Amino acid sequence: MPAVPPLALNHVGLTVPDIFAAIDWYGRLFGVTCIMGPRVLEAAAKATHETPGIFGPRFRKAYQAHLLLANGVGLELFQFVEPPVEMTDDNMPYWRRGPFHIALTHPDVDGLADRIVAAGGRKRIEPADFVPGRPWRLCYCEDPWGTVIEIMSASYAEMFSNWPQPGQIEPPVMLWRT
């Protein structure tokens, strides 16, 4: 297979029950900019004719907004109106295929986690050191609607390349292709 240069992550889509509250919350907490919307998506509208093919036959109406993070990656918010957004108690279905959280980089994990709680979110765990001897911290939180947000103190590349890392008490168990 020919080598392919790495692609850039373009955006992540999130379902929320109140699009205006989510735009405000993500703007206050993470400094995102709303660059488009909210707009109305309707299955019967010519302007959004592609939505029934994307969302399936039950889809009738939603609101959509596009938010921009500092590195140019987008958060695409959807508030489904018909059928409506379902709020479930089990909001981190990691055993199902597809994404189950988003991760953001911020140097002050503890401070941002406290701000998330103060703004109506919650911590799933307390902030923790990721690798002993390294200056990396992480915390899993939730927005007010249950979307799981991981906060990492350093970039993805810095934290996950060159494993095992110095300072790891127990070496990781790695899988190898056979």
C-alpha positions as CSV (number, residue, x, y, z in Angstrom):
1,M,0.0,0.0,0.0
2,P,1.5,3.4,-0.9
3,A,2.3,5.8,1.9
4,V,-0.3,8.5,2.3
5,P,0.5,11.8,4.0
6,P,-1.5,12.3,7.2
7,L,-4.7,14.2,6.8
8,A,-5.9,17.0,9.1
9,L,-8.9,16.6,11.3
10,N,-11.5,18.9,9.9
11,H,-14.3,18.9,12.5
12,V,-16.2,16.8,15.1
13,G,-20.1,16.8,15.1
14,L,-21.8,16.9,18.5
15,T,-25.5,16.6,19.3
16,V,-26.8,19.0,21.9
17,P,-30.4,19.6,23.3
18,D,-30.1,23.4,23.2
19,I,-28.0,24.9,20.4
20,F,-27.9,28.5,21.6
21,A,-26.9,27.4,25.2
22,A,-24.2,25.1,23.7
23,I,-22.8,27.9,21.4
24,D,-22.6,30.2,24.5
25,W,-21.1,27.5,26.8
26,Y,-18.4,26.3,24.3
27,G,-17.5,30.0,23.6
28,R,-17.2,30.9,27.3
29,L,-15.2,27.8,28.3
30,F,-13.1,27.1,25.3
31,G,-13.0,30.3,23.4
32,V,-14.5,28.9,20.2
33,T,-15.9,31.3,17.6
34,C,-19.3,30.6,16.0
35,I,-18.5,31.0,12.3
36,M,-21.9,29.9,10.9
37,G,-25.4,29.5,12.1
38,P,-27.4,28.3,13.7
39,R,-29.3,27.4,10.6
40,V,-32.3,25.2,10.1
41,L,-31.9,21.9,8.4
42,E,-35.2,20.4,7.1
43,A,-35.7,17.2,5.2
44,A,-38.3,18.9,2.9
45,A,-36.2,22.0,2.1
46,K,-34.3,22.3,-1.2
47,A,-31.4,24.2,0.6
48,T,-30.7,21.2,2.8
49,H,-31.8,18.4,0.5
50,E,-28.9,16.2,1.5
51,T,-30.0,15.8,5.1
52,P,-32.4,12.9,4.7
53,G,-29.7,10.9,3.0
54,I,-27.3,11.6,5.8
55,F,-29.6,11.2,8.8
56,G,-32.0,8.6,7.5
57,P,-35.8,8.4,6.9
58,R,-36.8,9.5,10.5
59,F,-35.1,12.9,10.1
60,R,-37.4,15.9,9.6
61,K,-35.7,19.0,11.2
62,A,-32.6,20.1,13.1
63,Y,-30.6,23.2,13.9
64,Q,-26.9,23.3,13.0
65,A,-24.0,25.6,14.0
66,H,-20.3,25.6,13.2
67,L,-17.8,26.6,15.9
68,L,-14.0,27.1,15.3
69,L,-11.2,26.0,17.7
70,A,-7.8,27.7,17.9
71,N,-6.1,25.2,15.6
72,G,-8.8,25.5,12.8
73,V,-10.6,22.3,13.8
74,G,-14.4,22.7,13.9
75,L,-17.1,21.7,16.3
76,E,-20.3,21.1,14.4
77,L,-23.3,21.3,16.7
78,F,-26.6,19.7,16.0
79,Q,-29.9,20.1,17.9
80,F,-32.3,17.6,16.4
81,V,-35.9,18.8,16.6
82,E,-37.8,16.1,14.8
83,P,-37.0,13.5,16.0
84,P,-35.9,15.3,19.2
85,V,-32.6,14.8,21.0
86,E,-32.7,12.0,23.5
87,M,-30.9,12.5,26.8
88,T,-29.7,9.2,28.3
89,D,-28.2,8.3,31.6
90,D,-25.4,6.3,30.0
91,N,-23.7,9.1,28.0
92,M,-20.3,7.4,27.3
93,P,-21.1,4.3,25.2
94,Y,-17.4,3.4,24.7
95,W,-18.4,-0.1,23.8
96,R,-20.3,1.1,20.7
97,R,-18.5,1.9,17.4
98,G,-17.5,5.5,16.7
99,P,-16.4,8.4,18.8
100,F,-17.3,8.6,22.5
101,H,-15.4,11.7,23.6
102,I,-13.6,14.8,22.3
103,A,-10.2,15.9,23.6
104,L,-8.9,19.5,24.0
105,T,-5.4,20.7,24.9
106,H,-5.0,23.2,27.7
107,P,-1.9,23.7,29.9
108,D,-4.0,24.2,33.1
109,V,-6.0,21.0,33.3
110,D,-7.1,21.5,36.9
111,G,-8.2,25.1,36.3
112,L,-10.2,24.3,33.2
113,A,-11.8,21.3,34.9
114,D,-12.9,23.6,37.7
115,R,-14.3,26.2,35.2
116,I,-16.2,23.4,33.5
117,V,-17.8,22.4,36.8
118,A,-18.6,26.1,37.7
119,A,-20.3,26.5,34.3
120,G,-22.7,23.6,34.8
121,G,-20.5,20.7,33.6
122,R,-19.0,17.9,35.7
123,K,-15.8,16.0,36.3
124,R,-15.9,12.3,35.5
125,I,-12.6,11.9,37.3
126,E,-10.3,14.2,39.2
127,P,-7.4,15.6,37.2
128,A,-4.5,13.2,37.3
129,D,-0.9,12.9,36.3
130,F,-0.7,10.8,33.1
131,V,2.8,9.4,33.2
132,P,4.8,9.5,36.5
133,G,7.8,11.8,36.0
134,R,6.3,13.7,33.1
135,P,4.6,17.0,33.4
136,W,1.4,15.8,31.8
137,R,-2.1,15.9,33.3
138,L,-5.5,14.9,32.1
139,C,-9.1,15.0,33.2
140,Y,-12.3,13.6,31.8
141,C,-15.2,16.1,32.2
142,E,-18.7,16.6,30.7
143,D,-20.4,19.6,29.3
144,P,-23.9,20.4,30.8
145,W,-25.5,18.0,28.3
146,G,-23.3,15.0,28.9
147,T,-20.8,15.2,26.1
148,V,-17.5,13.7,27.4
149,I,-14.6,16.1,27.1
150,E,-11.0,15.0,27.9
151,I,-8.6,17.8,28.7
152,M,-4.9,17.1,28.1
153,S,-2.1,19.3,29.2
154,A,0.1,18.7,26.2
155,S,-0.3,17.9,22.5
156,Y,-1.3,14.5,21.4
157,A,2.0,14.0,19.6
158,E,4.0,14.9,22.7
159,M,2.1,12.6,25.0
160,F,1.8,9.5,22.8
161,S,5.0,9.3,20.7
162,N,8.1,7.5,21.9
163,W,6.5,5.0,24.3
164,P,7.3,3.7,26.8
165,Q,8.0,7.0,28.3
166,P,10.7,7.6,30.9
167,G,9.2,7.5,34.4
168,Q,6.6,4.9,33.7
169,I,6.5,2.6,36.7
170,E,5.1,-0.3,34.8
171,P,5.8,-0.6,31.1
172,P,2.8,-0.7,28.8
173,V,1.7,-3.9,27.2
174,M,1.8,-3.3,23.5
175,L,0.2,-5.5,20.8
176,W,2.2,-6.5,17.8
177,R,0.9,-7.8,14.4
178,T,1.7,-11.4,13.8
